[in-house]
């Protein structure tokens, strides 16, 4: 069985960056969410979810984003999302109003810069 998506985690100051590459759907959203949340320690400011290499995001993937945002918020942390403008993934995030729970930025650098200036 092939792996639809991979997650790589990297620290960036007091933030954690999770790069999600591939396709996020019902078959892998729960496992990806667990991997991502497990990588965010309680003493970090939060998470940048970099979706630049995410080719597909279905409703389970959108729910994953809302769930991660809610869990981080309960811990006093924030979620910031990097997704290039004009991409199908960005359009899905906009249509589902993810901006109500997380800031959207066109790339990882701008997402991290937004946290540094807050």
C-alpha distances in whole Angstrom, upper triangle without the diagonal:
4,7,9,12,14,17,20,23,27,30,33,36,36,33,29,27,23,22,19,17,15,14,15,15,15,12,12,16,17,15,16,20,20,19,22,25,24,25,28,31,34,36,35,36,33,30,29,26,25,23,24,21,19,19,18,19,20,22,20,20,24,24,22,25,28,27,27,30,31,30,32,35,36,35,38,35,34,31,32,29,29,28,29,32,31,28,26,24,28,29,27,28,32,32,30,33,31,34,36,34,33,35,33,33,32,31,31,34,36,34,35,38,39,38,41,43,43
4,6,9,11,15,17,21,24,28,30,33,34,30,27,24,21,19,16,13,11,11,13,14,15,12,11,15,17,15,15,19,19,18,20,23,23,23,26,30,33,35,33,34,30,27,26,23,22,20,21,17,16,15,15,17,18,21,19,18,22,23,21,23,26,25,25,28,30,29,30,33,34,34,36,33,32,29,29,26,26,24,26,29,28,24,23,21,25,27,25,26,29,29,28,31,29,32,34,32,30,32,30,30,29,28,27,31,32,31,32,35,36,35,38,40,40
4,6,7,11,14,17,21,24,26,30,30,27,23,21,17,15,12,10,9,9,10,12,13,10,9,12,14,12,11,15,16,14,16,19,20,20,23,26,29,31,29,30,27,23,22,19,18,17,18,14,13,13,13,15,16,19,16,15,19,20,18,20,23,22,21,25,27,26,26,30,31,30,32,29,28,25,25,23,22,22,23,26,26,22,21,19,22,24,22,23,27,27,26,28,26,29,31,28,27,28,27,27,26,25,24,27,29,27,28,32,32,32,34,37,37
4,7,11,14,17,20,24,26,29,29,26,22,20,16,14,10,8,6,5,7,9,11,9,8,10,13,12,11,14,16,15,16,19,20,20,22,26,29,31,28,29,25,22,21,17,16,14,15,12,10,10,10,11,13,16,14,12,16,17,15,17,21,20,20,23,25,24,25,28,29,29,31,28,27,23,23,20,20,19,20,23,23,19,17,15,19,21,19,20,23,23,22,25,23,26,28,26,24,26,24,24,23,22,22,26,27,25,27,30,30,30,32,35,35
4,7,10,13,17,20,22,25,25,22,19,16,12,10,7,5,4,5,6,9,12,10,8,9,12,10,8,12,13,12,12,16,17,16,19,22,25,27,25,25,22,18,17,14,13,11,13,10,8,9,10,10,13,15,13,11,15,16,14,15,18,18,17,20,22,22,22,25,27,26,28,25,23,20,20,17,17,16,18,21,21,18,16,14,17,19,18,18,22,22,21,23,21,23,25,23,22,23,21,21,21,19,19,22,24,22,23,26,27,26,29,31,31
4,7,10,13,17,19,23,23,20,16,13,10,8,6,5,7,9,9,12,15,13,10,11,13,10,8,11,13,10,11,14,15,14,17,20,23,25,22,23,20,17,16,13,12,11,13,10,9,12,13,13,16,18,16,13,17,18,15,16,19,19,17,20,22,21,21,24,26,25,27,23,22,19,19,17,16,16,19,22,23,19,19,16,19,21,20,19,23,24,23,25,22,24,26,24,22,23,21,21,20,18,17,21,23,20,21,25,25,25,27,30,30
4,7,10,13,16,19,19,16,12,10,6,5,5,7,9,11,11,14,16,15,11,11,13,10,7,10,11,8,8,11,12,10,13,16,20,21,18,20,16,13,12,10,10,10,12,10,10,13,14,14,17,19,16,13,16,17,14,14,18,17,14,17,20,18,18,21,23,22,23,20,19,16,16,14,14,15,18,21,23,19,19,16,18,21,20,19,22,24,23,23,20,22,24,21,19,20,19,19,19,17,15,18,20,18,18,22,22,21,24,26,26
4,7,10,13,16,17,14,10,8,6,5,7,8,12,14,14,18,20,19,15,15,16,13,10,12,13,9,9,12,12,10,12,15,19,20,17,18,16,13,12,10,10,11,12,11,12,16,17,17,20,22,20,17,19,20,16,16,20,19,16,18,21,20,19,22,24,22,23,20,19,16,16,15,14,16,18,22,24,21,21,18,20,23,22,21,24,26,25,25,22,23,25,23,20,21,20,19,19,16,14,16,19,17,16,20,21,20,22,25,25
4,7,10,13,13,11,7,6,5,6,9,12,15,17,16,20,21,21,17,16,17,14,12,12,13,9,8,11,10,7,9,12,15,16,13,15,13,10,10,10,10,12,14,14,15,18,19,19,22,23,21,18,20,20,17,16,19,18,15,17,20,18,16,20,21,19,20,17,16,14,15,14,14,17,19,23,25,23,23,20,21,24,23,21,24,27,25,25,22,23,24,21,19,19,19,19,19,16,13,15,18,15,14,18,19,18,19,22,23
4,7,10,11,9,6,5,7,8,12,14,18,20,20,23,25,24,21,20,20,18,15,16,16,13,11,13,13,9,10,12,15,15,12,14,12,10,10,11,11,14,15,15,17,21,22,22,25,26,24,21,22,23,20,18,21,21,17,18,21,20,17,20,22,20,20,17,16,15,15,15,14,17,20,23,26,24,25,22,22,26,25,23,26,29,27,27,23,23,25,22,19,19,19,18,19,15,12,13,16,14,12,16,18,16,17,20,21
4,6,7,6,5,6,9,11,15,17,21,23,22,26,27,27,23,22,22,20,18,17,17,15,12,13,13,9,9,10,13,12,9,11,10,9,10,12,13,16,17,18,20,23,25,24,27,28,26,23,24,24,21,19,22,21,17,18,21,19,16,19,21,18,18,15,15,14,14,15,15,19,21,24,27,26,27,24,24,27,27,24,27,30,28,27,24,23,25,22,19,19,19,18,19,16,12,13,16,14,11,14,16,14,14,18,18
4,6,5,6,7,10,12,16,19,22,24,24,27,29,29,26,24,24,23,20,19,20,17,15,16,16,13,11,13,15,13,10,10,10,9,9,12,12,16,17,19,20,24,25,25,28,29,27,24,24,25,22,20,22,22,18,18,21,20,17,19,21,19,18,15,14,14,13,14,14,18,20,23,26,25,27,23,23,26,26,24,26,29,28,26,23,22,24,21,18,17,18,16,17,14,10,10,13,11,8,11,13,11,11,14,15
4,5,8,10,13,16,19,22,26,28,27,30,32,32,28,27,27,26,23,22,22,20,17,17,18,14,12,12,14,11,9,9,10,11,11,15,16,19,20,22,24,27,29,28,31,31,30,27,27,27,24,22,24,24,20,20,22,21,17,19,21,18,17,14,14,15,14,16,17,20,23,25,29,28,30,27,25,29,29,26,28,31,30,28,25,23,25,22,19,18,19,18,20,17,13,13,14,13,9,11,13,10,9,13,14
4,7,10,13,16,20,23,26,28,26,29,31,31,27,25,25,24,21,20,20,18,16,15,15,13,10,10,11,8,5,6,8,9,11,14,16,20,21,23,24,28,29,27,30,30,28,25,25,25,22,20,22,21,18,17,19,18,14,16,18,14,13,11,11,13,13,16,17,21,23,26,29,28,30,26,25,29,28,25,27,30,28,27,23,22,23,20,17,17,19,18,21,18,15,14,16,13,10,12,13,10,9,13,13
4,7,10,13,16,19,23,24,23,26,27,28,24,22,22,21,18,17,17,16,13,13,14,11,8,9,11,9,6,5,5,6,7,10,12,16,18,20,20,24,25,24,26,26,25,22,22,22,19,17,19,18,15,14,17,15,12,14,16,14,13,9,9,10,10,12,13,17,20,23,26,25,26,23,22,25,25,22,23,27,25,23,20,19,20,17,14,14,16,15,18,15,12,12,13,11,8,11,12,8,10,13,13
4,7,10,13,16,20,21,20,23,24,25,21,19,19,18,15,14,14,12,9,10,11,8,6,9,11,11,7,8,6,5,6,8,10,14,16,17,18,22,22,21,24,24,22,19,20,20,17,15,17,17,13,14,16,15,12,15,17,14,14,11,11,10,10,12,13,16,19,22,25,23,24,21,21,24,23,21,23,26,24,23,19,19,21,17,15,15,16,16,17,15,11,13,14,11,10,13,14,11,13,16,16
4,6,10,13,16,18,17,21,23,23,19,17,18,17,14,13,15,12,9,11,12,9,9,12,14,14,11,11,9,6,5,6,7,10,12,13,14,18,19,18,21,22,21,17,18,19,16,14,17,17,13,14,17,16,14,16,19,17,17,13,12,10,9,10,10,13,16,19,22,20,21,18,18,21,21,18,21,24,22,22,18,18,20,17,14,14,14,14,15,12,8,11,13,10,9,13,14,12,14,17,17
4,6,10,13,15,14,17,19,19,15,14,15,14,10,10,12,9,7,10,11,8,9,13,16,16,13,14,11,7,6,5,6,9,11,11,12,15,16,15,18,20,18,14,16,17,13,12,15,15,12,13,17,16,14,17,19,18,18,15,13,11,11,10,10,12,15,19,21,19,19,16,16,20,19,17,20,22,21,21,17,18,20,17,14,15,15,14,15,13,10,13,15,12,12,16,16,15,17,20,20
4,6,10,12,12,16,19,18,15,14,16,15,11,12,14,11,9,13,14,12,13,17,19,20,17,17,14,11,8,6,5,6,8,8,9,12,14,14,17,19,18,14,16,17,14,13,17,17,14,16,19,19,17,20,22,21,22,18,16,13,12,10,9,11,13,17,19,16,17,14,15,18,18,16,19,22,21,21,18,19,21,19,16,16,15,14,14,11,9,13,15,13,13,17,18,17,19,22,22
4,7,9,9,12,15,15,12,11,13,12,9,11,13,11,9,13,15,13,15,18,21,22,19,20,16,12,11,7,6,6,8,6,6,9,11,11,14,16,14,11,13,15,12,12,16,16,14,16,19,18,18,21,23,22,23,20,18,14,14,11,10,11,13,17,18,15,15,12,14,17,16,15,18,20,19,20,17,19,21,19,16,17,15,15,15,13,12,16,17,15,16,20,20,20,22,25,25
4,7,9,12,15,15,12,12,15,14,11,13,16,14,13,16,18,16,18,22,25,26,23,23,20,16,14,11,9,7,8,5,5,7,9,11,14,17,16,13,15,17,15,15,19,19,17,19,22,22,21,24,27,26,27,23,21,18,17,14,13,12,14,17,18,14,14,12,14,17,16,16,19,21,21,22,19,21,24,22,19,20,18,17,16,14,14,17,19,17,19,22,23,23,25,27,28
4,7,10,13,13,11,12,15,14,11,14,17,15,15,18,20,19,21,25,27,29,26,26,23,19,17,14,12,9,10,6,5,5,7,9,12,15,14,12,15,17,15,15,19,20,18,21,24,23,23,26,28,28,29,26,24,20,19,16,15,13,15,18,18,14,13,11,14,17,15,16,19,20,20,22,20,22,25,23,21,22,19,19,18,17,17,20,22,20,22,25,26,26,28,30,31
4,6,10,10,9,9,13,13,11,13,16,15,15,18,20,20,22,25,28,30,27,27,23,20,18,14,13,10,12,9,6,6,5,6,9,12,11,9,12,14,13,14,17,18,17,20,22,22,23,25,27,28,29,26,24,20,20,16,16,14,16,18,18,14,12,10,14,15,13,15,18,18,18,20,18,21,23,22,21,22,19,20,19,18,19,23,23,22,24,27,27,27,30,32,31
4,7,8,6,6,10,10,8,10,13,13,13,16,18,18,20,23,25,28,25,25,21,18,17,13,13,10,13,11,8,8,6,5,7,9,8,5,9,11,9,11,14,14,14,17,19,19,20,22,24,25,26,23,21,18,18,15,15,14,17,19,19,15,13,10,14,15,12,13,17,17,16,18,16,19,21,19,18,20,18,19,19,19,19,23,23,21,23,26,26,25,29,31,30
4,5,6,6,9,11,10,11,14,15,15,17,19,20,22,25,27,30,27,27,24,21,20,16,16,14,16,15,11,11,8,6,5,7,5,6,9,10,10,12,14,14,15,18,19,20,21,23,25,26,28,25,23,20,20,18,19,17,19,21,21,17,14,12,16,16,13,14,18,17,16,18,17,20,22,20,20,22,20,22,22,22,22,26,26,24,26,29,28,28,32,33,32
4,6,6,8,10,11,11,14,15,16,18,19,21,23,26,27,30,28,28,25,22,22,18,19,17,20,18,15,15,11,9,8,8,5,7,10,10,10,13,15,14,16,18,19,19,22,24,25,26,28,26,24,21,22,20,21,20,23,24,24,21,18,16,19,19,16,17,20,19,17,20,18,22,23,21,21,24,23,25,25,25,25,29,29,27,29,32,31,30,34,35,34
4,6,8,9,10,12,13,14,16,18,19,21,23,26,28,31,29,29,26,23,23,19,20,18,20,18,15,15,13,12,10,11,9,10,13,13,12,15,17,16,17,20,21,21,23,26,26,27,29,27,26,23,24,22,23,22,24,26,26,22,20,18,21,22,19,19,23,22,20,23,21,25,26,24,24,26,25,27,27,26,26,30,31,28,30,33,32,32,35,37,36
4,6,5,6,9,10,11,12,14,16,17,19,22,24,27,25,26,22,20,20,16,17,15,18,16,13,14,12,11,11,12,9,9,12,12,10,13,16,14,15,18,19,19,20,23,24,24,26,24,23,20,21,19,20,20,22,25,25,21,19,16,19,21,18,18,22,22,20,22,20,23,24,22,22,24,23,24,25,24,23,27,28,25,26,30,29,28,31,34,33
4,6,5,6,9,10,10,12,14,16,17,20,22,25,23,23,20,17,17,14,15,14,17,16,12,14,12,9,9,10,6,6,9,8,6,9,12,11,11,14,16,15,17,19,20,21,23,21,20,17,18,16,18,17,21,23,23,20,18,15,17,19,16,15,19,19,17,19,16,20,20,18,18,21,20,22,22,22,21,25,25,22,24,27,26,26,29,31,30
4,5,5,6,9,10,11,12,14,16,19,20,24,22,23,19,17,18,15,17,16,20,19,16,18,15,13,13,12,8,9,11,10,7,11,12,10,11,14,15,14,16,19,19,19,22,20,20,17,19,18,20,20,24,26,26,23,21,18,20,22,19,18,22,22,19,21,18,21,22,19,19,22,22,24,25,24,23,27,27,24,25,29,28,26,30,32,30
4,5,5,6,9,10,11,13,15,18,20,23,21,23,19,17,18,15,17,16,19,18,16,18,16,14,15,15,11,11,14,13,10,13,15,13,12,16,17,15,17,20,20,20,23,21,21,18,20,19,20,21,24,27,27,24,23,19,22,24,21,20,24,24,22,23,20,23,24,21,21,23,23,25,25,24,23,26,27,24,25,29,28,27,29,32,31
4,5,5,6,9,10,11,13,16,19,21,19,20,17,14,14,12,13,13,16,14,12,15,14,12,13,14,11,9,12,12,8,10,13,12,10,14,16,14,15,18,19,19,21,19,18,15,17,15,17,17,21,23,24,21,20,16,19,21,18,17,21,22,20,21,18,21,22,19,18,20,20,21,22,20,19,23,24,21,21,25,25,23,26,29,28
4,5,5,6,8,10,11,14,16,19,17,18,14,12,13,11,13,13,17,16,14,17,15,13,14,14,10,9,11,10,6,8,10,8,7,11,12,11,12,15,16,16,18,16,15,13,15,14,16,17,21,23,25,22,21,17,19,21,18,16,20,21,18,19,16,18,19,16,16,18,18,20,22,21,19,22,23,20,20,24,23,22,25,27,26
4,5,5,6,9,10,13,15,18,17,18,15,13,15,13,16,17,20,19,17,20,19,17,17,17,14,13,15,13,10,12,13,10,9,13,13,11,12,16,16,15,18,16,17,15,17,17,19,21,24,27,28,25,24,21,22,25,22,20,24,25,22,23,19,22,22,19,18,21,22,23,25,23,21,25,25,22,22,26,25,23,26,29,27
4,6,5,6,9,12,15,17,16,18,15,13,14,12,14,15,18,17,16,19,18,17,18,19,15,14,16,15,12,13,15,13,11,14,16,13,14,17,18,17,19,17,17,15,17,17,18,20,23,26,28,25,24,20,22,25,22,21,24,26,23,24,20,23,23,20,19,21,21,22,23,22,19,22,24,21,21,24,24,22,25,28,27
4,5,5,7,10,13,15,13,14,11,9,10,9,11,13,16,16,15,18,18,16,18,18,15,13,14,14,10,11,13,11,8,11,13,11,11,15,16,14,16,14,13,11,13,13,15,17,20,23,25,22,22,18,19,22,20,18,22,23,21,21,18,19,20,17,15,17,18,19,20,18,16,19,20,17,17,21,20,19,21,24,23
4,5,5,8,10,13,12,13,10,9,12,11,14,16,19,19,18,21,20,18,19,19,16,14,15,14,11,11,12,10,7,10,11,8,8,12,12,11,14,11,12,11,14,14,17,19,23,25,27,25,24,21,21,24,22,19,23,24,21,21,18,19,20,16,15,18,19,20,22,21,18,21,22,18,18,22,21,18,21,24,22
4,6,7,10,13,12,14,12,11,14,14,16,18,21,21,20,23,23,21,22,22,19,17,19,17,14,15,16,13,11,14,14,11,11,15,15,13,16,14,15,14,17,18,20,22,25,28,30,28,27,24,25,27,25,23,26,28,25,25,22,23,23,20,19,21,22,23,25,23,20,23,24,21,20,24,23,21,23,26,25
4,6,10,11,10,13,10,9,12,12,14,16,19,19,19,22,22,21,23,23,20,18,19,19,15,15,17,15,12,14,16,13,12,16,16,14,16,13,14,13,15,16,18,20,24,27,29,27,27,23,24,27,25,23,26,28,25,25,22,23,23,20,18,20,21,21,23,21,17,20,21,18,17,21,21,18,20,23,23
4,7,8,7,9,7,7,10,11,14,17,20,20,20,24,24,22,24,23,21,19,19,19,15,14,16,14,11,12,14,11,9,12,13,10,12,9,11,11,13,15,17,20,23,26,29,27,27,23,23,26,25,22,25,27,25,24,20,21,21,17,16,18,19,20,22,20,17,19,20,16,15,19,18,16,17,21,19
4,5,6,9,8,10,13,15,18,21,23,24,24,27,27,26,27,27,24,22,23,22,18,18,19,17,13,15,15,12,10,13,13,10,12,10,12,13,16,18,20,23,27,29,32,30,31,27,27,30,28,25,28,30,28,27,23,23,24,20,19,20,22,23,25,23,20,21,22,19,17,20,20,17,18,21,20
4,6,8,9,11,15,17,20,23,25,27,26,30,29,27,29,28,25,23,24,22,19,18,19,17,14,14,14,11,9,11,11,7,9,8,11,13,16,19,22,25,28,31,34,32,32,28,28,31,29,26,28,31,28,27,23,23,23,19,18,20,23,24,26,25,21,23,23,20,18,21,20,17,18,21,19
4,7,9,12,15,17,20,24,26,27,27,31,31,29,31,30,28,26,26,25,22,21,21,19,16,16,17,14,11,13,13,9,10,9,12,14,17,20,22,25,28,31,34,33,33,30,29,32,31,28,30,32,30,28,24,24,24,20,19,20,23,23,26,24,21,22,22,19,17,19,19,15,16,19,17
4,5,8,11,14,17,20,22,24,24,28,28,26,28,28,26,23,23,23,20,18,19,18,14,14,16,14,10,12,13,10,10,7,9,11,13,16,18,22,25,27,30,29,30,26,26,29,28,24,27,29,27,25,22,21,22,18,16,17,19,20,22,20,17,18,18,15,13,16,15,12,13,16,15
4,7,10,13,16,19,21,24,24,27,28,25,28,27,25,23,22,22,19,17,18,17,14,13,14,13,9,10,12,10,8,5,7,9,11,14,16,20,23,25,28,27,28,25,24,27,26,22,24,27,25,23,19,18,19,15,14,14,17,17,20,19,16,16,16,13,11,13,12,9,10,13,11
4,7,10,13,16,19,20,20,24,24,22,24,23,22,19,18,18,16,13,14,14,10,10,12,11,7,9,11,9,8,5,5,6,8,11,14,17,20,22,26,24,25,21,21,24,23,19,21,24,22,20,16,16,16,13,11,12,14,15,18,17,14,15,15,12,11,13,12,9,12,14,13
4,6,9,12,15,17,17,20,20,19,21,21,19,16,16,16,14,11,13,13,9,9,12,11,8,11,13,12,11,8,6,5,6,8,11,14,17,20,23,21,22,18,18,21,20,17,19,22,20,19,15,15,16,13,10,11,12,13,15,14,11,13,13,10,9,13,12,10,13,15,14
4,6,9,12,14,14,18,18,17,20,20,19,16,15,17,14,11,14,14,11,11,14,14,11,13,17,15,15,11,8,6,5,6,7,10,14,16,19,18,19,16,15,18,18,15,17,20,19,17,14,14,16,13,10,10,10,10,12,10,7,10,10,7,7,11,10,9,12,15,14
4,6,9,11,11,14,15,13,16,17,16,12,12,14,11,9,12,13,10,10,14,14,12,14,17,17,17,13,11,7,6,5,6,9,12,15,17,16,16,13,12,16,15,12,15,18,16,16,12,13,15,13,10,10,10,10,12,10,8,12,12,9,10,14,13,13,16,18,17
4,6,8,8,12,13,13,16,18,17,13,14,16,14,11,15,16,13,14,18,18,16,18,21,20,20,17,14,11,9,6,5,7,10,13,15,13,14,11,11,15,15,13,15,18,18,17,14,15,18,16,12,12,10,9,10,7,6,10,11,9,10,14,14,14,16,19,19
4,5,5,8,10,10,13,15,15,11,12,15,13,11,14,16,14,15,18,19,18,20,23,23,23,19,16,13,11,7,6,5,8,11,13,10,11,8,9,12,12,11,13,16,16,16,13,14,18,16,13,13,11,10,10,9,9,13,13,11,14,17,17,17,20,22,22
4,6,8,11,12,16,18,18,14,15,18,16,15,18,20,18,18,22,23,21,23,26,26,26,22,19,16,13,10,7,5,6,10,11,9,11,9,9,13,13,13,15,18,18,18,16,17,20,19,16,15,12,11,9,7,8,12,13,12,14,17,17,18,20,22,23
4,6,9,11,15,18,17,14,16,19,17,16,19,21,19,20,23,24,23,25,28,27,28,24,21,18,16,13,10,9,10,13,14,11,11,10,12,15,15,15,17,19,20,21,18,20,23,21,19,18,15,14,12,11,11,15,16,15,17,20,21,21,23,26,26
4,6,7,11,14,14,10,12,15,14,13,17,18,17,18,21,22,21,24,26,26,27,23,21,17,15,12,11,9,10,13,13,10,10,7,10,13,12,12,15,17,17,18,16,18,21,20,17,17,15,15,13,13,13,17,18,16,19,21,21,22,25,27,27
4,7,10,14,14,12,13,17,16,15,19,20,19,21,24,25,24,27,29,29,30,27,24,20,19,15,13,11,11,13,13,9,8,7,10,12,12,13,16,17,17,19,18,20,23,22,20,20,17,17,15,15,16,20,20,19,22,24,24,25,28,30,30
4,7,10,11,9,11,14,13,14,17,18,18,19,22,23,23,25,28,28,29,26,24,20,19,15,15,12,13,15,14,10,8,6,10,11,10,11,14,15,15,17,16,19,21,20,19,20,17,18,17,17,18,22,22,21,23,26,25,26,29,31,30
4,7,8,5,7,10,10,10,13,15,15,16,19,20,21,22,25,25,26,24,21,17,17,14,14,12,14,15,14,11,9,6,10,10,8,9,12,12,12,14,13,16,18,17,16,18,15,17,17,17,18,22,22,20,22,25,24,25,28,29,29
4,5,5,6,9,10,11,13,14,16,17,19,20,21,23,25,26,27,25,23,19,19,16,17,15,17,18,17,14,11,9,12,12,8,10,13,12,11,14,13,17,18,18,18,20,18,20,20,21,22,25,25,23,25,28,27,27,31,32,31
4,5,5,6,8,10,11,12,14,15,17,18,20,21,23,25,26,24,22,18,19,17,18,17,19,19,19,16,13,11,13,13,9,10,13,11,9,13,12,16,17,16,17,19,18,21,21,22,23,27,26,23,26,29,27,27,31,32,30
4,5,5,6,9,10,10,12,14,15,16,18,20,21,23,24,22,21,18,19,17,18,17,20,21,21,18,15,13,15,16,12,12,15,15,12,15,13,17,18,16,17,20,19,21,22,23,23,27,26,23,26,29,27,27,30,32,30
4,5,5,6,9,10,11,13,14,15,17,18,20,21,23,20,18,15,16,13,15,14,17,18,18,15,13,10,12,13,10,10,14,13,11,14,11,15,16,15,14,17,16,18,19,19,19,23,23,20,22,25,24,24,27,29,27
4,5,5,7,9,10,11,13,14,16,17,19,20,21,19,17,14,14,12,14,13,16,17,17,15,13,10,11,12,8,7,11,10,8,10,8,12,13,12,12,14,14,16,17,18,19,22,22,19,21,24,22,22,26,27,25
4,5,5,6,9,10,11,12,14,15,17,19,20,18,16,14,15,14,17,16,20,20,21,19,16,13,15,15,12,11,14,13,10,12,10,13,13,12,13,16,16,19,21,21,21,25,24,21,23,26,24,23,27,28,26
4,6,5,6,9,10,11,12,14,15,17,18,16,15,12,14,13,15,15,19,20,21,19,17,14,15,16,13,12,15,15,12,14,11,14,14,12,12,15,15,18,20,20,19,23,22,19,21,24,22,21,25,27,25
4,5,5,6,9,10,11,12,14,16,16,14,12,9,10,9,12,13,16,17,19,17,16,12,12,14,12,9,12,13,11,11,8,11,11,9,9,12,12,15,16,17,16,20,19,16,18,21,19,18,22,23,21
4,6,5,6,9,10,10,12,14,15,14,12,10,12,11,15,15,19,20,21,19,18,15,15,16,13,10,13,13,10,10,7,10,9,7,9,12,13,16,19,19,19,22,21,18,20,22,20,19,23,24,22
4,5,5,6,9,10,11,13,14,13,12,11,13,14,17,18,22,23,24,22,21,17,18,19,16,14,17,17,13,14,11,14,13,10,11,15,16,19,21,22,21,24,23,19,21,24,22,20,24,25,23
4,5,5,6,8,10,11,12,10,9,8,11,11,15,16,20,22,24,22,21,17,17,19,17,14,17,18,15,15,11,13,13,10,10,13,14,17,19,19,18,21,20,17,18,21,19,17,21,22,20
4,6,5,6,9,10,10,9,7,6,9,10,14,16,19,21,23,21,21,17,17,18,16,13,15,17,14,13,9,11,10,6,7,10,12,15,18,18,17,20,19,15,16,19,17,15,19,20,18
4,5,5,6,9,10,9,9,9,12,14,18,19,23,24,26,25,24,20,20,21,19,16,18,19,15,14,12,13,11,8,10,13,16,19,22,22,21,23,22,19,20,22,20,18,21,22,20
4,5,5,7,9,8,9,10,13,15,19,21,24,26,28,26,26,22,22,24,21,18,21,22,18,18,15,16,15,11,12,16,18,21,23,23,21,24,23,19,20,23,20,18,21,23,20
4,5,5,6,5,6,7,11,13,17,19,23,24,27,26,25,22,21,23,21,18,20,22,19,18,14,15,14,10,10,13,16,18,21,21,19,21,20,16,16,19,17,15,18,19,17
4,5,5,5,6,8,12,14,18,20,24,25,28,27,26,23,22,24,22,18,20,22,19,17,14,14,12,9,10,13,16,19,22,22,20,22,21,17,18,20,17,15,18,19,16
4,5,7,9,11,15,18,21,24,27,29,31,30,29,26,25,27,25,22,23,25,21,20,17,17,15,12,14,17,20,22,26,25,24,25,24,21,21,23,21,18,21,22,19
4,5,9,11,15,18,21,24,27,29,32,31,30,27,26,28,26,23,25,27,24,22,19,19,18,14,15,17,20,22,26,25,22,24,23,20,19,22,20,17,19,21,18
4,7,10,13,17,20,23,27,28,31,30,30,27,25,28,26,23,24,26,23,21,18,18,16,13,13,15,19,21,24,24,21,22,22,18,17,19,17,14,16,18,14
4,7,10,13,17,20,23,25,28,27,27,24,22,25,24,20,22,24,22,20,16,16,15,12,11,13,16,17,21,20,18,19,18,15,14,16,14,11,14,15,13
4,7,10,13,16,20,21,24,23,24,20,19,21,20,17,18,21,19,16,13,12,12,9,7,9,12,14,17,17,15,16,15,12,12,14,11,9,12,14,11
4,7,10,13,16,18,21,20,20,17,15,18,17,13,15,18,16,14,11,10,11,8,5,7,9,11,14,14,12,15,14,10,11,13,11,10,13,15,13
4,7,10,13,15,18,17,18,15,13,16,16,12,14,17,16,14,10,9,11,9,5,5,6,8,11,10,9,11,10,6,8,11,9,8,12,13,12
4,6,10,12,15,14,14,11,10,13,13,10,12,15,14,13,9,9,12,10,7,6,5,6,8,8,8,11,10,7,9,12,11,11,14,16,15
4,7,9,12,11,13,10,9,12,13,11,12,16,16,15,12,12,15,14,10,9,6,5,5,5,5,8,8,6,9,11,11,12,15,16,17
4,6,9,8,9,7,5,9,10,9,10,14,14,14,12,12,15,15,12,10,7,6,5,6,8,11,10,9,13,15,14,16,18,19,20
4,6,6,9,8,6,9,12,11,12,15,16,16,14,14,18,18,15,13,9,7,4,6,9,12,11,11,14,16,15,18,20,21,21
4,6,9,9,6,8,11,10,10,13,15,15,14,13,17,18,15,13,9,8,6,9,12,14,12,13,17,17,17,19,22,22,22
4,7,8,7,7,10,11,10,12,15,15,16,16,19,20,18,16,13,12,9,12,16,18,16,17,20,21,20,23,25,25,26
4,5,5,6,9,10,11,12,14,15,15,16,19,20,18,17,13,12,10,12,15,17,17,17,20,21,21,23,26,26,27
4,5,5,6,9,10,10,12,14,14,16,19,19,18,17,14,15,13,15,17,20,19,19,22,24,23,25,28,28,28
4,5,5,6,9,10,11,12,11,13,16,16,15,15,12,12,11,13,15,18,17,16,19,21,21,22,25,26,26
4,5,5,6,9,10,11,10,11,14,15,13,12,9,9,9,11,14,16,15,14,18,19,18,20,23,23,23
4,5,5,6,9,10,10,12,15,16,15,14,11,12,12,15,17,20,18,17,21,22,21,23,26,26,25
4,5,5,6,9,9,11,14,14,14,14,12,14,14,16,18,21,20,18,22,24,22,23,27,27,26
4,6,5,6,5,8,10,11,10,11,9,11,12,14,16,19,17,15,19,20,18,20,23,24,22
4,5,5,6,7,10,12,11,11,9,11,12,15,17,20,18,16,20,21,19,20,24,23,22
4,5,8,10,11,13,14,14,12,15,16,19,21,23,21,20,23,25,22,24,27,27,26
4,6,8,9,11,12,13,12,16,17,19,21,24,22,19,23,24,22,23,27,27,25
4,5,6,8,9,11,10,14,16,18,20,22,20,18,21,22,19,20,24,24,22
4,5,6,6,8,8,12,14,16,17,19,17,15,18,19,17,17,21,21,19
4,5,5,5,6,10,13,15,16,18,15,13,16,17,14,15,19,18,17
4,6,8,10,13,17,19,19,21,18,16,18,19,16,17,20,20,17
4,7,10,13,16,18,18,20,18,14,17,18,15,15,18,19,16
4,6,10,13,14,14,16,14,11,13,15,12,12,15,16,14
4,7,10,12,12,13,11,8,11,12,9,10,13,13,12
4,7,9,10,12,9,7,11,12,10,12,15,15,14
4,6,7,9,6,5,9,10,9,11,14,14,14
4,7,9,7,8,11,12,11,14,16,17,17
4,6,6,6,9,10,11,13,15,16,17
4,6,5,6,8,10,11,12,14,16
4,5,5,6,9,10,11,12,15
4,5,5,6,9,10,11,12
4,5,5,7,9,10,11
4,5,5,6,9,10
4,5,5,6,9
4,6,5,6
4,5,5
4,6
4
